[in-house]
Amino acid sequence: MENIEKLFGMLNEHAEKIEKEQDITLLEGVLDGLEAWLDGVVDFSQEGATKEEVRKAVQIAILKGMRKGSQPNHQMTPDTLGLLVGYFVEQIFADRLATEKIAMLDPAVGTGNLLLTVMNLLDGKIEATGIEIDELLIRLAAATADLTEQPVSLYRQDALEDLLVNPVDAIVCDLPVGYYPNEEVALNYELCPSEGMSFAHHLFIEQSINYTKDGGYLFFLAPSHLFDSEQSKQLHKYIQKHAWIQAIIQLPDTIFANRALEKSIVILQKQGQDFKAPKEVLLAKVPNMQNKQALAMFFEKVKMWREDK
């Protein structure tokens, strides 16, 4: 904790100073600090700090900047959820990760917190790509990836348009929820409804499947009402045609500020000729994180499910 506090303190002090001097937002001040650190103009380095400590210190500074601003698209995936997604990636790819790296894509990378949490957990085992349309967020992601020395290629574009990305082994994505405004692009998707606007989170699922190798896995942080909306019948039909549901993991209510924001982890596998549907779909609820005994039982259940695959 000491390293994280010191790193955060130095970065935050710089960001607040720049915010006042240049009349910019605190979040832009954080970015200025990160880029100045990378360029060697300032030195925030803390002897003995790990990649994960650097990521956490940067994350706290970014969160503070986001809270001070009010842009709805400036959100960050909490560490708890990133670590849970990383745990499932580790479980599912355990055999491959023992001998080789996997290629991963986050099509809504934001500040990179979800992707970099997973990459730090499986350090040295992932080569990744991230897509983000917001310039400030992608610059924050790029600076954090450089400071944590993680191999991430980043592209600034609308992730629902054609991507210059080869199909990957795994997708991780905290799905952006809401309506997608570009109706012209939406028409290219099977999940574009015949009437009304398309859900961005549905289109992100379809686009993610498009850029996954046959037999590859997709790990989504999805709204808990994903399969209960007016367009969910169409989504269900699409998934049945192109992928297998491997797991739906309900997250503890205590993580979310209100019920409307509740999410689940949805794990899909892209169908392919050489692959088979799962014997059993894992349906589980993560217990309260403070309950160590219940948490141990949950992880044991996951392990048994994986071994039975």
N, C-alpha and C positions, 0 to 999 in steps of 0.2 A: 504493500500500500504506500510505503514511503516514497518509492520511485515515482509512482503514479501521481501522488500529490505534488511532488516537486516539479515534475514535467508539466502538469496541468497549471500550476502556479505561474511558471515562467511564460508559458504560452498565453494564458489568460491575461497576464499583466501586459504583454506585448499587444494583444488584440484590443484591450480597453484603451491603451495609449493611442493606437492607430485609429480606433473608432472616433476618439475625440479630435485628434489632430487633422484627420482627413474627412471628417463628417461622413463616415460610411457606417454600415451596419456592423454589429459585433461579429456576425458570421463572416463577413468580408474581412474583418480584422483578423479572425482566426486563420483564414486562408492566406492572408498576407504573412502571418507569422510562420505558417507551415512552409510556404514557398521561400521565405527568407532563410529558414532553417536549412532547407534543401540546397539553397544557393550558397550557403556558408556565410551569409551576411550576419546572421545571429547564431548563437550556439545554445540550444536548449538541452543538448545531450546529457544524459544522466548515467554515470558509470555503472555498468552491471544491469541496466534496464533491459528487460526481454522485449521481444517483438510484441507480445501480448500486452505488456505494461505500456509500451508506446501507443498501441492501438487504443487502449482504455483511456489514457490521458487525453489523447486527441479527441476521442469520442465524447468525453465529458465537456471539453471545450466547445465542441460543435453543438452538443445538446443545449448548453447554456446560450449559445448564439441563436439557436432555433427558438428557444423559449422567449427570447427577447424580441425576435421578429414574429411575424404572424402569417407567413405564407403557408397555405394548407398543404402544398406539395413538399414542403420541407419537413419531412418526418424521418425518423430513424428506427430501424428494427432493434428492439431491446436485446441486450446480450443473452438473456435467458433463452430467448427464442432461437437466436443464432447458434447457441451451444447445443440446443436440442436438435436442430436441423443437422448440425455437424455430427452429432452422435449417430443419427440415422444414416447419414452418408457413410460414416465409418463402418457401421454394422453391415450395410448392404454391399459395400465394396471391399470388405475386409480381405478376401482372398486375392483380389487384384492389387490392392494397395501394398500387399506384402512384397510384390515384385516389380510393380510399374506405377507410373503416374497416370492420373486420369485428367481428361479435358472437361472443364466446367464453364457454364455460361450463366450469368445473371442478367436477364434482359431489362431489369428495372433496378439498376445497381445503386442509384442514389449516391449517398456518401461512401458507399462500399462497406458499411458496417457488417451486414449479413455475410457477404462474400468473404471478407477478410477474417471474420470470426471463424468461419469454417476452414479457411486456408491456414490460419494460425494453429487451429486444433490438429490439422493433418499436415503439419509443416513439412514442406518439401515434396508433397505427394500430389499437388494439384497445379495445373497450368490453367489460367482462367482468362475469360473475356467478360467485360461488362459493357452494357449499353445504357446510356442515360441522355435525355434530351435537355435537361437543365444545366446550363454552363457552370454555375457556381457549385452545384452538387458534384459534377463530374471532376472539376478541378480539386475539390476536397478529397474525392475518392483517389485521384491520381497521386496527390501529395501523401496521403496516408499509406497507399500501396508502396510508394517509394521508400517512405520512412520505415515501414515494416519489412522491406526487402522481399515483397511477394510478387511473383511474376504474373501481372495482370495487364492485358491489352484492353484499352478503353476506347469506345467509339461514341461520339456525341451525335445522336440522331434519334428520330422517332423509331422505337423498337418494333413498331407494328408495320413499318415499311420493310422492303427487302434488305437483308443484312449481308455484310461481307464476312460471314462467319462459317467455318466448316461445322458439320454436325458434331455434337459433343457427347460424352459419356453421361454427363449429369447436368441438370438444370437446378439452380436454386433461385427462388424468387419470392419476395414479399409482394404479392399481387397488388398492383394499383387498382383501387376499387372505385367504380363510378361509370359514367357514360363516356364513350370515346367520341370526341368532337369531329374527327375527320371522316365524314360519311363516305367519301370517295374511296378511301383506303379500306374502310370496313367492308365494302362490297366484294373485296377479294377473298373474304373469309367465309368458310362454311357456316360459322356461327353468327353471321350477320342475320338478324331477324328480318322477316318479310315486312314487318311494320315496326315503326319506332326506331330509337337509337340503340346501337350495340353497347353491351357492357364491356368496358376495357378489360376487366379481369377475365372474361370469357375469351376475348381475342388473344390475350397474353398466354392463356393455356394452349390455344391452337397454335400460335406462333412458336411457342416453346417446343411443342411436339414436332413441328416442322423442322426444327434445328437440333433434334435429338437423334442419335444413331438408333437403329433397330435394337431393341433389348435394353436401351439406355433408361435411366431413371430420372424422374422429375420430382422435386421436393418443393411444394408450394406452401407458403403461409397464406391461407385463403380465408375469406370471411366465413364464419360458422354457418351462415344462411346460404352458402354456395349452391346447395342442391334444393333450396326451397323458394327460389325466386320465380317470377313469371316466365323467365327464359330458361329455367333449369331443365325442362324436359328435353329441349334441343341440345343442351350441354351434355346431358346424360347419354343421349343417343350418339353424339359425336365421340365421347370418351369410349363407349362400348365398341365403336367401329375402329378406333385407332390405338387404344391403350388398355391396360388392365389396371384396375385400382388395386394397389398393394396394401395400403394402410390409410386409415383416417384416425388421426390422434387428436382428441379434444384437449384443449389446453386449460389450465386452471383459471377459473373466473377471476381470481385475485390479481392476475397479471394485468387485467384491463380496467381502464377507468370507468367505462360503462358498457352495458350489454351490447349496444349497437356496434362496438369496436371489437367484439370477441372474434378470435380466429382459431382455426384448426390447422394442423399439419396434414396435408393431403399428399400421399406418395403414389405416383403413377409409374408404370413401366410401358414404354412404347412397344407395341406389338411388332413381331417380326417372324419370319418363316422358321428360324431356328430356335424360337423361344416358346415357352408354354405359360398359360395362365397360372396364377398362384393357386396352390391347394387351398389356402385359407387367407382371407383378407383380415389384416390385423385391425381390430376396432378396440381402441383403448382410450382411457382418460388419464392424463398426467395428474397425479395427486398434488395436493398443496406442497410446494417446494420445501416447506419447513418440516414436513413429516418424513423423516429419514427412512423409517421402516417401510412406509407405503411406497416411497420412491424406489427403494431397493427391490421391492416386489414388482414394481412396474418395469424396471430395467431387466429383471429376470424373465418376465413375460415376453419382452421384446427379443431377448437372447434366444429363448426357446422357439419363438416364431421364426427367427432367422435360421436357426439350425435345422428347422423342419422344411425350409424352402427347397 
